[in-house]
Amino acid sequence: MATKEYGTMFTNTLQQLSAVPGAEPDSELLAEVVVLMEECATPYLMLTAFRYGQPSGSTLLQNELQGVFAGEITVDEALANIQAGLETWYEPFQK
């Protein structure tokens, strides 16, 4: 595992979040993102469990987020559309 110092250097050099716990970005924007991530954790499942069928979770998420950002649909509608897309092939959702 990398050190906190390495994580901080990674973050500040590349202006990307580090997976190393305790890495502290110099950038105010990245620091704000870190706080938001701590307050509102994002599940990793969208990129792992739902990438093996079609439509993939990533494709569904990308398409639905565009609609949300454009103001064409609500977040709840986007979530329902993602769920419906995954239900077409993901067996645990077909019960």
Backbone as XML, in Angstrom:
<?xml version="1.0"?>
<chain id="A" units="angstrom">
  <residue number="1" name="MET">
    <atom name="N" x="0.842" y="-1.177" z="0.000"/>
    <atom name="CA" x="0.000" y="0.000" z="0.000"/>
    <atom name="C" x="0.888" y="1.240" z="0.000"/>
  </residue>
  <residue number="2" name="ALA">
    <atom name="N" x="0.470" y="2.231" z="-0.698"/>
    <atom name="CA" x="1.228" y="3.480" z="-0.794"/>
    <atom name="C" x="1.076" y="4.300" z="0.486"/>
  </residue>
  <residue number="3" name="THR">
    <atom name="N" x="2.006" y="5.191" z="0.700"/>
    <atom name="CA" x="1.961" y="6.056" z="1.875"/>
    <atom name="C" x="1.028" y="7.241" z="1.636"/>
  </residue>
  <residue number="4" name="LYS">
    <atom name="N" x="0.639" y="7.878" z="2.724"/>
    <atom name="CA" x="-0.184" y="9.086" z="2.641"/>
    <atom name="C" x="0.546" y="10.164" z="1.842"/>
  </residue>
  <residue number="5" name="GLU">
    <atom name="N" x="1.851" y="10.254" z="2.037"/>
    <atom name="CA" x="2.641" y="11.255" z="1.321"/>
    <atom name="C" x="2.601" y="11.010" z="-0.184"/>
  </residue>
  <residue number="6" name="TYR">
    <atom name="N" x="2.721" y="9.733" z="-0.572"/>
    <atom name="CA" x="2.654" y="9.412" z="-1.997"/>
    <atom name="C" x="1.271" y="9.764" z="-2.550"/>
  </residue>
  <residue number="7" name="GLY">
    <atom name="N" x="0.223" y="9.407" z="-1.815"/>
    <atom name="CA" x="-1.131" y="9.717" z="-2.263"/>
    <atom name="C" x="-1.341" y="11.204" z="-2.465"/>
  </residue>
  <residue number="8" name="THR">
    <atom name="N" x="-0.796" y="12.006" z="-1.552"/>
    <atom name="CA" x="-0.908" y="13.458" z="-1.670"/>
    <atom name="C" x="-0.131" y="13.959" z="-2.879"/>
  </residue>
  <residue number="9" name="MET">
    <atom name="N" x="1.071" y="13.425" z="-3.091"/>
    <atom name="CA" x="1.873" y="13.823" z="-4.249"/>
    <atom name="C" x="1.150" y="13.452" z="-5.548"/>
  </residue>
  <residue number="10" name="PHE">
    <atom name="N" x="0.591" y="12.256" z="-5.603"/>
    <atom name="CA" x="-0.171" y="11.797" z="-6.763"/>
    <atom name="C" x="-1.313" y="12.771" z="-7.050"/>
  </residue>
  <residue number="11" name="THR">
    <atom name="N" x="-2.082" y="13.089" z="-6.015"/>
    <atom name="CA" x="-3.232" y="13.972" z="-6.164"/>
    <atom name="C" x="-2.828" y="15.352" z="-6.656"/>
  </residue>
  <residue number="12" name="ASN">
    <atom name="N" x="-1.799" y="15.913" z="-6.052"/>
    <atom name="CA" x="-1.411" y="17.280" z="-6.395"/>
    <atom name="C" x="-0.706" y="17.371" z="-7.743"/>
  </residue>
  <residue number="13" name="THR">
    <atom name="N" x="0.018" y="16.335" z="-8.120"/>
    <atom name="CA" x="0.723" y="16.351" z="-9.401"/>
    <atom name="C" x="-0.231" y="16.122" z="-10.569"/>
  </residue>
  <residue number="14" name="LEU">
    <atom name="N" x="-1.112" y="15.132" z="-10.435"/>
    <atom name="CA" x="-2.007" y="14.761" z="-11.529"/>
    <atom name="C" x="-3.375" y="15.437" z="-11.451"/>
  </residue>
  <residue number="15" name="GLN">
    <atom name="N" x="-3.639" y="16.125" z="-10.340"/>
    <atom name="CA" x="-4.947" y="16.757" z="-10.130"/>
    <atom name="C" x="-6.073" y="15.739" z="-10.258"/>
  </residue>
  <residue number="16" name="GLN">
    <atom name="N" x="-5.830" y="14.556" z="-9.664"/>
    <atom name="CA" x="-6.825" y="13.494" z="-9.610"/>
    <atom name="C" x="-6.882" y="12.975" z="-8.187"/>
  </residue>
  <residue number="17" name="LEU">
    <atom name="N" x="-8.012" y="12.419" z="-7.820"/>
    <atom name="CA" x="-8.143" y="11.872" z="-6.484"/>
    <atom name="C" x="-7.320" y="10.601" z="-6.350"/>
  </residue>
  <residue number="18" name="SER">
    <atom name="N" x="-6.728" y="10.436" z="-5.191"/>
    <atom name="CA" x="-5.939" y="9.251" z="-4.897"/>
    <atom name="C" x="-6.781" y="8.270" z="-4.092"/>
  </residue>
  <residue number="19" name="ALA">
    <atom name="N" x="-6.543" y="6.992" z="-4.299"/>
    <atom name="CA" x="-7.222" y="5.968" z="-3.509"/>
    <atom name="C" x="-6.553" y="5.763" z="-2.158"/>
  </residue>
  <residue number="20" name="VAL">
    <atom name="N" x="-5.436" y="6.424" z="-1.934"/>
    <atom name="CA" x="-4.704" y="6.278" z="-0.676"/>
    <atom name="C" x="-5.436" y="7.058" z="0.418"/>
  </residue>
  <residue number="21" name="PRO">
    <atom name="N" x="-5.829" y="6.383" z="1.495"/>
    <atom name="CA" x="-6.511" y="7.083" z="2.588"/>
    <atom name="C" x="-5.643" y="8.197" z="3.168"/>
  </residue>
  <residue number="22" name="GLY">
    <atom name="N" x="-6.263" y="9.340" z="3.424"/>
    <atom name="CA" x="-5.556" y="10.444" z="4.057"/>
    <atom name="C" x="-4.827" y="11.373" z="3.115"/>
  </residue>
  <residue number="23" name="ALA">
    <atom name="N" x="-4.845" y="11.094" z="1.821"/>
    <atom name="CA" x="-4.199" y="11.997" z="0.859"/>
    <atom name="C" x="-4.939" y="13.323" z="0.877"/>
  </residue>
  <residue number="24" name="GLU">
    <atom name="N" x="-4.202" y="14.409" z="0.973"/>
    <atom name="CA" x="-4.805" y="15.735" z="1.106"/>
    <atom name="C" x="-4.458" y="16.606" z="-0.099"/>
  </residue>
  <residue number="25" name="PRO">
    <atom name="N" x="-5.448" y="16.902" z="-0.936"/>
    <atom name="CA" x="-5.176" y="17.733" z="-2.114"/>
    <atom name="C" x="-4.969" y="19.198" z="-1.744"/>
  </residue>
  <residue number="26" name="ASP">
    <atom name="N" x="-4.081" y="19.858" z="-2.485"/>
    <atom name="CA" x="-3.882" y="21.302" z="-2.328"/>
    <atom name="C" x="-5.023" y="22.079" z="-2.980"/>
  </residue>
  <residue number="27" name="SER">
    <atom name="N" x="-5.568" y="21.521" z="-4.039"/>
    <atom name="CA" x="-6.633" y="22.174" z="-4.796"/>
    <atom name="C" x="-7.908" y="22.258" z="-3.954"/>
  </residue>
  <residue number="28" name="GLU">
    <atom name="N" x="-8.492" y="23.462" z="-3.890"/>
    <atom name="CA" x="-9.749" y="23.637" z="-3.158"/>
    <atom name="C" x="-10.866" y="22.802" z="-3.778"/>
  </residue>
  <residue number="29" name="LEU">
    <atom name="N" x="-10.882" y="22.731" z="-5.104"/>
    <atom name="CA" x="-11.922" y="21.965" z="-5.787"/>
    <atom name="C" x="-11.811" y="20.480" z="-5.455"/>
  </residue>
  <residue number="30" name="LEU">
    <atom name="N" x="-10.599" y="19.922" z="-5.546"/>
    <atom name="CA" x="-10.427" y="18.511" z="-5.210"/>
    <atom name="C" x="-10.733" y="18.254" z="-3.739"/>
  </residue>
  <residue number="31" name="ALA">
    <atom name="N" x="-10.366" y="19.184" z="-2.869"/>
    <atom name="CA" x="-10.671" y="19.028" z="-1.446"/>
    <atom name="C" x="-12.184" y="18.986" z="-1.228"/>
  </residue>
  <residue number="32" name="GLU">
    <atom name="N" x="-12.910" y="19.798" z="-1.985"/>
    <atom name="CA" x="-14.374" y="19.791" z="-1.891"/>
    <atom name="C" x="-14.943" y="18.459" z="-2.374"/>
  </residue>
  <residue number="33" name="VAL">
    <atom name="N" x="-14.372" y="17.915" z="-3.445"/>
    <atom name="CA" x="-14.822" y="16.620" z="-3.961"/>
    <atom name="C" x="-14.577" y="15.528" z="-2.923"/>
  </residue>
  <residue number="34" name="VAL">
    <atom name="N" x="-13.429" y="15.573" z="-2.244"/>
    <atom name="CA" x="-13.124" y="14.585" z="-1.202"/>
    <atom name="C" x="-14.184" y="14.639" z="-0.108"/>
  </residue>
  <residue number="35" name="VAL">
    <atom name="N" x="-14.541" y="15.841" z="0.325"/>
    <atom name="CA" x="-15.569" y="15.990" z="1.362"/>
    <atom name="C" x="-16.899" y="15.418" z="0.875"/>
  </residue>
  <residue number="36" name="LEU">
    <atom name="N" x="-17.279" y="15.731" z="-0.357"/>
    <atom name="CA" x="-18.530" y="15.212" z="-0.905"/>
    <atom name="C" x="-18.517" y="13.693" z="-0.996"/>
  </residue>
  <residue number="37" name="MET">
    <atom name="N" x="-17.382" y="13.128" z="-1.376"/>
    <atom name="CA" x="-17.277" y="11.669" z="-1.461"/>
    <atom name="C" x="-17.408" y="11.027" z="-0.087"/>
  </residue>
  <residue number="38" name="GLU">
    <atom name="N" x="-16.883" y="11.676" z="0.929"/>
    <atom name="CA" x="-16.999" y="11.144" z="2.283"/>
    <atom name="C" x="-18.435" y="11.226" z="2.786"/>
  </residue>
  <residue number="39" name="GLU">
    <atom name="N" x="-19.148" y="12.267" z="2.391"/>
    <atom name="CA" x="-20.533" y="12.455" z="2.820"/>
    <atom name="C" x="-21.511" y="11.600" z="2.017"/>
  </residue>
  <residue number="40" name="CYS">
    <atom name="N" x="-21.230" y="11.385" z="0.744"/>
    <atom name="CA" x="-22.142" y="10.682" z="-0.161"/>
    <atom name="C" x="-21.358" y="9.623" z="-0.925"/>
  </residue>
  <residue number="41" name="ALA">
    <atom name="N" x="-21.090" y="8.517" z="-0.281"/>
    <atom name="CA" x="-20.282" y="7.470" z="-0.902"/>
    <atom name="C" x="-20.937" y="6.960" z="-2.185"/>
  </residue>
  <residue number="42" name="THR">
    <atom name="N" x="-20.124" y="6.621" z="-3.154"/>
    <atom name="CA" x="-20.589" y="6.096" z="-4.427"/>
    <atom name="C" x="-20.260" y="4.611" z="-4.504"/>
  </residue>
  <residue number="43" name="PRO">
    <atom name="N" x="-21.248" y="3.766" z="-4.772"/>
    <atom name="CA" x="-20.951" y="2.336" z="-4.868"/>
    <atom name="C" x="-20.101" y="2.029" z="-6.096"/>
  </residue>
  <residue number="44" name="TYR">
    <atom name="N" x="-19.271" y="1.039" z="-5.963"/>
    <atom name="CA" x="-18.380" y="0.615" z="-7.033"/>
    <atom name="C" x="-19.073" y="-0.363" z="-7.972"/>
  </residue>
  <residue number="45" name="LEU">
    <atom name="N" x="-20.207" y="-0.866" z="-7.587"/>
    <atom name="CA" x="-20.883" y="-1.924" z="-8.336"/>
    <atom name="C" x="-21.197" y="-1.572" z="-9.784"/>
  </residue>
  <residue number="46" name="MET">
    <atom name="N" x="-21.485" y="-0.315" z="-10.066"/>
    <atom name="CA" x="-21.861" y="0.055" z="-11.428"/>
    <atom name="C" x="-20.761" y="-0.304" z="-12.423"/>
  </residue>
  <residue number="47" name="LEU">
    <atom name="N" x="-19.525" y="-0.241" z="-11.994"/>
    <atom name="CA" x="-18.425" y="-0.511" z="-12.911"/>
    <atom name="C" x="-17.975" y="-1.964" z="-12.885"/>
  </residue>
  <residue number="48" name="THR">
    <atom name="N" x="-18.516" y="-2.763" z="-11.993"/>
    <atom name="CA" x="-18.058" y="-4.143" z="-11.914"/>
    <atom name="C" x="-19.171" y="-5.118" z="-12.252"/>
  </residue>
  <residue number="49" name="ALA">
    <atom name="N" x="-20.143" y="-5.258" z="-11.384"/>
    <atom name="CA" x="-21.154" y="-6.301" z="-11.550"/>
    <atom name="C" x="-22.042" y="-6.099" z="-12.771"/>
  </residue>
  <residue number="50" name="PHE">
    <atom name="N" x="-22.204" y="-4.882" z="-13.221"/>
    <atom name="CA" x="-23.162" y="-4.614" z="-14.286"/>
    <atom name="C" x="-22.519" y="-4.307" z="-15.629"/>
  </residue>
  <residue number="51" name="ARG">
    <atom name="N" x="-21.312" y="-4.789" z="-15.851"/>
    <atom name="CA" x="-20.653" y="-4.502" z="-17.129"/>
    <atom name="C" x="-20.641" y="-5.695" z="-18.077"/>
  </residue>
  <residue number="52" name="TYR">
    <atom name="N" x="-21.214" y="-6.804" z="-17.659"/>
    <atom name="CA" x="-21.092" y="-8.030" z="-18.446"/>
    <atom name="C" x="-22.264" y="-8.296" z="-19.374"/>
  </residue>
  <residue number="53" name="GLY">
    <atom name="N" x="-23.314" y="-7.532" z="-19.285"/>
    <atom name="CA" x="-24.454" y="-7.708" z="-20.166"/>
    <atom name="C" x="-24.711" y="-6.442" z="-20.960"/>
  </residue>
  <residue number="54" name="GLN">
    <atom name="N" x="-25.719" y="-6.518" z="-21.818"/>
    <atom name="CA" x="-26.077" y="-5.358" z="-22.633"/>
    <atom name="C" x="-27.541" y="-5.035" z="-22.434"/>
  </residue>
  <residue number="55" name="PRO">
    <atom name="N" x="-27.879" y="-3.821" z="-22.149"/>
    <atom name="CA" x="-26.993" y="-2.664" z="-22.033"/>
    <atom name="C" x="-26.225" y="-2.700" z="-20.718"/>
  </residue>
  <residue number="56" name="SER">
    <atom name="N" x="-24.973" y="-2.293" z="-20.764"/>
    <atom name="CA" x="-24.152" y="-2.319" z="-19.553"/>
    <atom name="C" x="-24.585" y="-1.204" z="-18.608"/>
  </residue>
  <residue number="57" name="GLY">
    <atom name="N" x="-24.276" y="-1.400" z="-17.343"/>
    <atom name="CA" x="-24.587" y="-0.369" z="-16.362"/>
    <atom name="C" x="-23.908" y="0.943" z="-16.684"/>
  </residue>
  <residue number="58" name="SER">
    <atom name="N" x="-22.683" y="0.861" z="-17.178"/>
    <atom name="CA" x="-21.953" y="2.085" z="-17.519"/>
    <atom name="C" x="-22.637" y="2.834" z="-18.656"/>
  </residue>
  <residue number="59" name="THR">
    <atom name="N" x="-23.057" y="2.112" z="-19.681"/>
    <atom name="CA" x="-23.740" y="2.742" z="-20.810"/>
    <atom name="C" x="-25.045" y="3.384" z="-20.355"/>
  </residue>
  <residue number="60" name="LEU">
    <atom name="N" x="-25.798" y="2.648" z="-19.542"/>
    <atom name="CA" x="-27.056" y="3.192" z="-19.040"/>
    <atom name="C" x="-26.813" y="4.442" z="-18.202"/>
  </residue>
  <residue number="61" name="LEU">
    <atom name="N" x="-25.838" y="4.378" z="-17.314"/>
    <atom name="CA" x="-25.536" y="5.522" z="-16.451"/>
    <atom name="C" x="-25.123" y="6.736" z="-17.273"/>
  </residue>
  <residue number="62" name="GLN">
    <atom name="N" x="-24.247" y="6.522" z="-18.240"/>
    <atom name="CA" x="-23.774" y="7.638" z="-19.065"/>
    <atom name="C" x="-24.930" y="8.297" z="-19.810"/>
  </residue>
  <residue number="63" name="ASN">
    <atom name="N" x="-25.783" y="7.486" z="-20.403"/>
    <atom name="CA" x="-26.907" y="8.030" z="-21.164"/>
    <atom name="C" x="-27.894" y="8.765" z="-20.265"/>
  </residue>
  <residue number="64" name="GLU">
    <atom name="N" x="-28.201" y="8.175" z="-19.128"/>
    <atom name="CA" x="-29.184" y="8.788" z="-18.235"/>
    <atom name="C" x="-28.653" y="10.065" z="-17.593"/>
  </residue>
  <residue number="65" name="LEU">
    <atom name="N" x="-27.371" y="10.096" z="-17.263"/>
    <atom name="CA" x="-26.800" y="11.314" z="-16.685"/>
    <atom name="C" x="-26.877" y="12.479" z="-17.666"/>
  </residue>
  <residue number="66" name="GLN">
    <atom name="N" x="-26.710" y="12.195" z="-18.943"/>
    <atom name="CA" x="-26.835" y="13.260" z="-19.940"/>
    <atom name="C" x="-28.233" y="13.870" z="-19.899"/>
  </residue>
  <residue number="67" name="GLY">
    <atom name="N" x="-29.232" y="13.008" z="-19.775"/>
    <atom name="CA" x="-30.601" y="13.504" z="-19.685"/>
    <atom name="C" x="-30.842" y="14.333" z="-18.435"/>
  </residue>
  <residue number="68" name="VAL">
    <atom name="N" x="-30.269" y="13.886" z="-17.314"/>
    <atom name="CA" x="-30.411" y="14.640" z="-16.061"/>
    <atom name="C" x="-29.736" y="15.998" z="-16.186"/>
  </residue>
  <residue number="69" name="PHE">
    <atom name="N" x="-28.495" y="16.006" z="-16.679"/>
    <atom name="CA" x="-27.753" y="17.262" z="-16.789"/>
    <atom name="C" x="-28.400" y="18.229" z="-17.780"/>
  </residue>
  <residue number="70" name="ALA">
    <atom name="N" x="-29.056" y="17.687" z="-18.792"/>
    <atom name="CA" x="-29.726" y="18.537" z="-19.777"/>
    <atom name="C" x="-31.094" y="19.011" z="-19.289"/>
  </residue>
  <residue number="71" name="GLY">
    <atom name="N" x="-31.523" y="18.514" z="-18.139"/>
    <atom name="CA" x="-32.818" y="18.905" z="-17.601"/>
    <atom name="C" x="-33.987" y="18.219" z="-18.273"/>
  </residue>
  <residue number="72" name="GLU">
    <atom name="N" x="-33.711" y="17.150" z="-19.019"/>
    <atom name="CA" x="-34.766" y="16.450" z="-19.749"/>
    <atom name="C" x="-35.496" y="15.430" z="-18.888"/>
  </residue>
  <residue number="73" name="ILE">
    <atom name="N" x="-34.815" y="14.875" z="-17.872"/>
    <atom name="CA" x="-35.422" y="13.901" z="-16.967"/>
    <atom name="C" x="-34.945" y="14.187" z="-15.546"/>
  </residue>
  <residue number="74" name="THR">
    <atom name="N" x="-35.670" y="13.635" z="-14.583"/>
    <atom name="CA" x="-35.280" y="13.793" z="-13.183"/>
    <atom name="C" x="-34.319" y="12.676" z="-12.790"/>
  </residue>
  <residue number="75" name="VAL">
    <atom name="N" x="-33.699" y="12.837" z="-11.649"/>
    <atom name="CA" x="-32.813" y="11.788" z="-11.141"/>
    <atom name="C" x="-33.604" y="10.504" z="-10.921"/>
  </residue>
  <residue number="76" name="ASP">
    <atom name="N" x="-34.806" y="10.615" z="-10.374"/>
    <atom name="CA" x="-35.624" y="9.420" z="-10.145"/>
    <atom name="C" x="-35.960" y="8.707" z="-11.450"/>
  </residue>
  <residue number="77" name="GLU">
    <atom name="N" x="-36.237" y="9.468" z="-12.495"/>
    <atom name="CA" x="-36.506" y="8.854" z="-13.802"/>
    <atom name="C" x="-35.257" y="8.159" z="-14.330"/>
  </residue>
  <residue number="78" name="ALA">
    <atom name="N" x="-34.105" y="8.786" z="-14.163"/>
    <atom name="CA" x="-32.853" y="8.180" z="-14.615"/>
    <atom name="C" x="-32.602" y="6.869" z="-13.886"/>
  </residue>
  <residue number="79" name="LEU">
    <atom name="N" x="-32.810" y="6.871" z="-12.576"/>
    <atom name="CA" x="-32.604" y="5.645" z="-11.800"/>
    <atom name="C" x="-33.560" y="4.542" z="-12.242"/>
  </residue>
  <residue number="80" name="ALA">
    <atom name="N" x="-34.806" y="4.901" z="-12.492"/>
    <atom name="CA" x="-35.779" y="3.911" z="-12.957"/>
    <atom name="C" x="-35.376" y="3.355" z="-14.320"/>
  </residue>
  <residue number="81" name="ASN">
    <atom name="N" x="-34.870" y="4.195" z="-15.199"/>
    <atom name="CA" x="-34.435" y="3.741" z="-16.525"/>
    <atom name="C" x="-33.219" y="2.822" z="-16.425"/>
  </residue>
  <residue number="82" name="ILE">
    <atom name="N" x="-32.293" y="3.145" z="-15.541"/>
    <atom name="CA" x="-31.121" y="2.283" z="-15.337"/>
    <atom name="C" x="-31.571" y="0.935" z="-14.805"/>
  </residue>
  <residue number="83" name="GLN">
    <atom name="N" x="-32.447" y="0.948" z="-13.806"/>
    <atom name="CA" x="-32.965" y="-0.291" z="-13.233"/>
    <atom name="C" x="-33.651" y="-1.133" z="-14.308"/>
  </residue>
  <residue number="84" name="ALA">
    <atom name="N" x="-34.494" y="-0.499" z="-15.113"/>
    <atom name="CA" x="-35.213" y="-1.224" z="-16.167"/>
    <atom name="C" x="-34.246" y="-1.820" z="-17.182"/>
  </residue>
  <residue number="85" name="GLY">
    <atom name="N" x="-33.207" y="-1.090" z="-17.540"/>
    <atom name="CA" x="-32.225" y="-1.610" z="-18.488"/>
    <atom name="C" x="-31.480" y="-2.814" z="-17.944"/>
  </residue>
  <residue number="86" name="LEU">
    <atom name="N" x="-31.098" y="-2.743" z="-16.676"/>
    <atom name="CA" x="-30.380" y="-3.866" z="-16.067"/>
    <atom name="C" x="-31.286" y="-5.080" z="-15.895"/>
  </residue>
  <residue number="87" name="GLU">
    <atom name="N" x="-32.563" y="-4.841" z="-15.642"/>
    <atom name="CA" x="-33.511" y="-5.943" z="-15.467"/>
    <atom name="C" x="-33.670" y="-6.781" z="-16.726"/>
  </residue>
  <residue number="88" name="THR">
    <atom name="N" x="-33.292" y="-6.249" z="-17.881"/>
    <atom name="CA" x="-33.445" y="-7.013" z="-19.121"/>
    <atom name="C" x="-32.476" y="-8.179" z="-19.205"/>
  </residue>
  <residue number="89" name="TRP">
    <atom name="N" x="-31.380" y="-8.144" z="-18.430"/>
    <atom name="CA" x="-30.404" y="-9.233" z="-18.520"/>
    <atom name="C" x="-29.844" y="-9.691" z="-17.178"/>
  </residue>
  <residue number="90" name="TYR">
    <atom name="N" x="-29.939" y="-8.897" z="-16.139"/>
    <atom name="CA" x="-29.341" y="-9.261" z="-14.851"/>
    <atom name="C" x="-30.353" y="-10.078" z="-14.048"/>
  </residue>
  <residue number="91" name="GLU">
    <atom name="N" x="-30.109" y="-11.385" z="-13.944"/>
    <atom name="CA" x="-31.080" y="-12.320" z="-13.377"/>
    <atom name="C" x="-31.576" y="-11.965" z="-11.977"/>
  </residue>
  <residue number="92" name="PRO">
    <atom name="N" x="-30.712" y="-11.544" z="-11.044"/>
    <atom name="CA" x="-31.240" y="-11.214" z="-9.713"/>
    <atom name="C" x="-32.301" y="-10.114" z="-9.727"/>
  </residue>
  <residue number="93" name="PHE">
    <atom name="N" x="-32.305" y="-9.262" z="-10.754"/>
    <atom name="CA" x="-33.307" y="-8.200" z="-10.845"/>
    <atom name="C" x="-34.575" y="-8.676" z="-11.550"/>
  </residue>
  <residue number="94" name="GLN">
    <atom name="N" x="-34.602" y="-9.926" z="-12.019"/>
    <atom name="CA" x="-35.752" y="-10.426" z="-12.765"/>
    <atom name="C" x="-36.717" y="-11.215" z="-11.889"/>
  </residue>
  <residue number="95" name="LYS">
    <atom name="N" x="-36.492" y="-11.240" z="-10.597"/>
    <atom name="CA" x="-37.352" y="-12.019" z="-9.689"/>
    <atom name="C" x="-38.641" y="-11.310" z="-9.403"/>
  </residue>
</chain>
